Each structure stands twice: as C-alpha cells, then as structure tokens.
C-alpha cells in the first residue's frame, strides 16, 4: 500500500496505517505544496493551527518528493517547538513525550522524506504499531480515489472522529482529525486503542 510522506501525520493517516502490516512511502510523486507532506495541524488556545516546514524545491513544481530539502533556517524549528510546548504543556503526557518530540523537530536530516521517516519510526514505536516501512523505487499511478495518497491528502475529512479529552476542552469544541501529536499527548498509550477500535 502506497502512502505519501507526512510531517507528524494526521490521526486519519495513522488510523489507515494501523490497518497495514507494511507500507511504501511514495518518494517519486511530485511534491505538493500546502499538503500534509510538510505540515501538520495542532490545537492551540484559539483553535486549530498549522505548522509548516519550509522546504527547498530544486526543480520547482516538477520536484519529486525525493528531491525536497528541509530548510536549514533554525527559526522554524524553534517556532514549531514553541507552539507545541505552549499548546500542550498541560496535556497529560507532555512530560513524557515532549523532550523526544523536540529532538525529532531539531534533527538535521537534509531531505524531507528522511526527516519525516525518522518521525514516523518513533511514532510507530510509541503507538506500538508493527508496520514495515519502505520507500518506492518508481512512481506507480494511483488506481482510484481510495488510494491513501489521494484519500488522505485532504484539508478536512468527512469521517467522524470519536471524541477524546483535548487540552482546551473546557473552552473549545472538539477538533477532529488533528496531528497525531494531539492524540498522543492527550491519550498517551491509549492512543493505540483509539487508532485500532476493538
């Protein structure tokens, strides 16, 4: 099953991956701006907020995912961590996962797909998901709109997400389909049960 690379992927992304035993990350598709490949969405005190990784596209709009480089400007890493820390410092599991999340954001991988891969590997460990991950060696056209590269590449999802307690539940309505960060920092080890309903 082919998947796009994701930066701290959405909950639907991980719900889909949790059903697999092996996935292939498509690094030969053309890179799409303003997609989950280089951004994620967390919940801050005023509502959902995007965090975007600045990237370098060596061949402009024709750049393949395998060619996309992560910006070496340190400012965005500090901004992302500051936003996560500010939003989730009172989350039940921030103390446990926070330092490691900071390390993942500060890693120095040159390419976006390898940067995201390091994040994915750690998330699979935290979520106790035994999924083998490999990279594509050529581009395979999606057969239909059920292909995860298409189905999961949406800004909003029509699926219904089961509610869980979020950091600002006392002042904000439930925000579904956020980054896996939100589920992990609020639910901890129970995040796995959320992804794989019994």
C-alpha positions as CSV (number, residue, x, y, z in Angstrom):
1,X,0.0,0.0,0.0
2,X,1.4,3.4,-1.0
3,X,1.3,6.4,1.3
4,X,2.7,9.9,1.0
5,X,5.3,11.1,3.4
6,X,3.7,13.2,6.2
7,X,5.1,15.6,8.8
8,X,3.6,14.3,12.1
9,X,0.7,12.9,10.1
10,X,-3.0,13.3,10.9
11,X,-5.0,10.9,13.0
12,X,-6.8,9.5,9.9
13,X,-3.3,8.9,8.4
14,X,-2.3,6.7,11.3
15,X,-5.7,5.0,11.5
16,X,-5.1,3.9,8.0
17,X,-1.5,2.8,8.6
18,X,-2.6,0.9,11.7
19,X,-4.6,-1.5,9.5
20,X,-1.4,-2.4,7.5
21,X,1.5,-4.7,8.1
22,X,3.7,-3.0,5.5
23,X,3.5,0.3,3.7
24,X,5.6,2.0,1.0
25,X,6.2,5.7,1.1
26,X,6.0,7.2,-2.4
27,X,9.1,9.4,-2.9
28,X,8.6,9.5,-6.7
29,X,5.4,11.5,-6.7
30,X,5.6,15.2,-7.4
31,X,5.8,17.3,-4.3
32,X,2.6,19.2,-3.5
33,X,2.7,22.5,-1.7
34,X,0.5,23.1,1.3
35,X,-0.1,19.4,1.9
36,X,0.5,17.1,4.9
37,X,3.8,16.2,3.4
38,X,5.4,19.3,5.0
39,X,2.8,20.5,7.5
40,X,0.6,19.4,10.4
41,X,-2.2,20.8,12.5
42,X,-2.2,21.1,16.2
43,X,-4.7,22.6,18.7
44,X,-3.8,25.9,20.4
45,X,-5.8,28.1,22.7
46,X,-7.7,29.8,19.8
47,X,-8.3,26.6,17.8
48,X,-6.5,24.5,15.2
49,X,-3.2,25.9,14.0
50,X,-1.0,24.8,11.1
51,X,2.8,24.2,11.4
52,X,4.6,24.2,8.1
53,X,8.1,23.0,7.4
54,X,9.9,25.4,5.0
55,X,11.4,23.4,2.1
56,X,13.6,23.9,-0.9
57,X,12.2,22.6,-4.2
58,X,15.3,22.2,-6.5
59,X,13.1,21.7,-9.6
60,X,10.2,24.0,-8.7
61,X,6.8,22.5,-9.3
62,X,8.4,19.5,-11.0
63,X,10.3,18.5,-7.9
64,X,9.9,14.9,-6.8
65,X,9.4,14.2,-3.1
66,X,12.8,12.5,-3.0
67,X,14.4,15.8,-4.0
68,X,12.7,18.1,-1.5
69,X,15.2,19.5,1.1
70,X,14.3,20.8,4.6
71,X,15.3,24.5,5.1
72,X,18.4,24.9,7.3
73,X,17.0,28.1,8.8
74,X,16.8,27.3,12.5
75,X,13.9,29.7,13.1
76,X,11.1,27.4,12.0
77,X,12.2,24.6,14.3
78,X,12.1,26.9,17.3
79,X,8.7,28.2,16.3
80,X,7.3,24.7,15.9
81,X,8.6,23.6,19.3
82,X,7.4,26.8,20.9
83,X,3.9,26.3,19.5
84,X,3.7,22.7,20.6
85,X,5.1,23.4,24.1
86,X,2.7,26.4,24.5
87,X,-0.3,24.4,23.4
88,X,0.4,21.1,25.1
89,X,2.4,21.8,28.3
90,X,-0.6,21.0,30.4
91,X,-1.5,17.8,28.4
92,X,-1.3,14.6,30.5
93,X,1.6,13.1,28.5
94,X,3.6,16.1,27.5
95,X,6.1,15.5,30.2
96,X,6.8,12.0,28.8
97,X,6.8,12.7,25.1
98,X,7.8,16.4,24.9
99,X,11.6,16.2,25.1
100,X,11.6,13.5,22.4
101,X,9.3,15.5,20.1
102,X,11.7,18.4,20.5
103,X,14.6,16.2,19.4
104,X,12.6,15.0,16.4
105,X,11.9,18.6,15.3
106,X,15.6,19.5,15.8
107,X,17.0,16.6,13.8
108,X,19.3,17.6,10.9
109,X,18.1,15.3,8.1
110,X,18.7,17.0,4.8
111,X,15.7,15.6,2.9
112,X,12.1,16.0,3.8
113,X,11.2,12.3,3.3
114,X,14.1,11.1,5.5
115,X,13.2,13.8,8.1
116,X,9.6,12.6,8.2
117,X,10.8,9.0,8.2
118,X,12.7,9.5,11.5
119,X,9.5,11.0,12.9
120,X,7.3,8.1,11.6
121,X,9.6,5.4,13.0
122,X,9.4,6.9,16.5
123,X,5.7,7.4,16.3
124,X,5.2,3.7,15.3
125,X,7.2,2.7,18.4
126,X,5.2,5.0,20.7
127,X,1.9,3.7,19.1
128,X,3.1,0.1,19.3
129,X,2.3,-0.5,15.7
130,X,4.3,-3.2,14.0
131,X,4.3,-1.8,10.4
132,X,7.2,-2.3,8.0
133,X,8.1,0.9,6.1
134,X,9.9,1.1,2.8
135,X,10.4,3.6,0.0
136,X,9.2,3.4,-3.6
137,X,11.7,2.9,-6.3
138,X,9.5,4.3,-9.1
139,X,6.2,6.1,-9.4
140,X,3.0,4.0,-9.5
141,X,-0.1,5.8,-10.6
142,X,-3.0,5.6,-8.0
143,X,-5.7,3.3,-9.3
144,X,-8.6,5.1,-7.8
145,X,-9.5,7.7,-5.1
146,X,-9.3,5.2,-2.4
147,X,-5.5,5.2,-2.8
148,X,-4.2,6.6,0.5
149,X,-2.1,9.2,-1.4
150,X,-5.4,10.7,-2.6
151,X,-7.8,9.8,0.2
152,X,-5.6,11.1,3.0
153,X,-4.5,14.2,1.1
154,X,-7.3,16.4,2.3
155,X,-7.5,19.5,4.4
156,X,-10.7,18.3,6.1
157,X,-12.1,14.8,6.4
158,X,-15.7,13.7,6.1
159,X,-15.1,10.9,8.5
160,X,-16.5,11.1,12.1
161,X,-13.8,11.1,14.8
162,X,-14.5,9.7,18.2
163,X,-14.2,12.3,20.9
164,X,-11.4,12.3,23.4
165,X,-10.4,14.9,26.0
166,X,-8.3,17.7,24.5
167,X,-6.2,20.3,26.2
168,X,-8.7,23.1,25.7
169,X,-11.9,21.0,26.1
170,X,-13.2,23.4,28.7
171,X,-13.3,26.4,26.3
172,X,-13.2,24.9,22.7
173,X,-15.4,22.4,20.9
174,X,-13.8,19.1,20.0
175,X,-11.4,19.4,17.0
176,X,-11.2,16.2,15.0
177,X,-8.5,14.9,12.6
178,X,-5.6,16.8,14.0
179,X,-2.0,15.8,14.1
180,X,-1.2,12.5,15.8
181,X,0.7,14.8,18.3
182,X,-2.7,15.9,19.7
183,X,-3.9,12.3,20.3
184,X,-0.6,11.1,21.7
185,X,-0.1,14.0,24.2
186,X,-3.7,13.7,25.4
187,X,-4.1,9.9,25.4
188,X,-0.6,8.5,25.8
189,X,-0.5,4.7,25.4
190,X,-4.3,4.7,24.9
191,X,-3.8,6.3,21.5
192,X,-3.2,2.9,20.1
193,X,-6.7,1.7,21.2
194,X,-8.1,4.9,19.6
195,X,-6.5,4.0,16.2
196,X,-7.5,0.4,16.4
197,X,-11.1,0.2,17.7
198,X,-11.9,-3.1,19.4
